[in-house]
Amino acid sequence: MPPATGTADSAIHVVGGKSFVGTNAPVVLVDGEGPERAVTLYDFALEATTVTNARFAGFAAATGYVTEAERFGWSAVFSNERESVDRSADSGSHLPWWQQIEGASWRHPEGPGSSLNGRMDHPVVQVSWNDAYAFARWVGGRLPSEAEWEHAARGGPVRKRFPWGDDEPDDANIFCNIWQGRFPDLNTERDGYALTAPVRSFEPNALGFYCMSGNVWEWTHDAFRVRSISKLAKQRNARALQGEEKVLKGGSFLCHFSYCYRYRIAARMAMTPDSAGSNTGFRVAYDLPAQVHEPASG
């Protein structure tokens, strides 16, 4: 018989207390990165890495779970092939490098013909918020709040732009998996990856968390709200109150300084909870006490 519940992965005990979320030096104003807001957090545990394809495969096999992308029959996939980009641009798309691909799912991240071969230790992608929530419950956890995610990424209540500090990643200084070269036409892959990287790639932050900048966007529990009185903010917040948008953090392998400078800790993005993409994953948090955490290493 398959197990009724899954098991937690290596998670790190994060000390809470007085902290903050956001920044007083926002870059992408429309995303509501600021102002910085004080918060008080309970201690919590957070998995050191995003959930892998191997773990998600175990979940699907044990429970028979079918993701929303599988049920819809399609999902969003990045493509910089000139013909596809031009066709999407001609149809009025503001993001013409994103394509609706029939058959794309976590099992086939880029659509039919793609597979998980050689990527079982990579982050699972093409999972919606609802899919991530279901997995987290299966292992006895939950999705982290935005404030918890930022607190863990910074290594506590310290002000830094990235998990490793304030040094900007570029083609010579490789700290994470982001786009190198000229977006969206040329990716030099100086970091070693055209798409996702294994979840334990690059150096972990001070607490032992891996890839909290770049690689894949990570779902959080929170509804997406913008603290502003602008008309756009009011529209975004109305959607959030209806449960139509959730916060994602961390940026992805597609982020570039010139296009999506959202691999900063305070950066954020919104998507509807049934949305998925080839650069979207998650990691699991736990309330304490929980017998899942171990000291940070490395």
Disulfide bonds with the S-S distance in Angstrom:
none
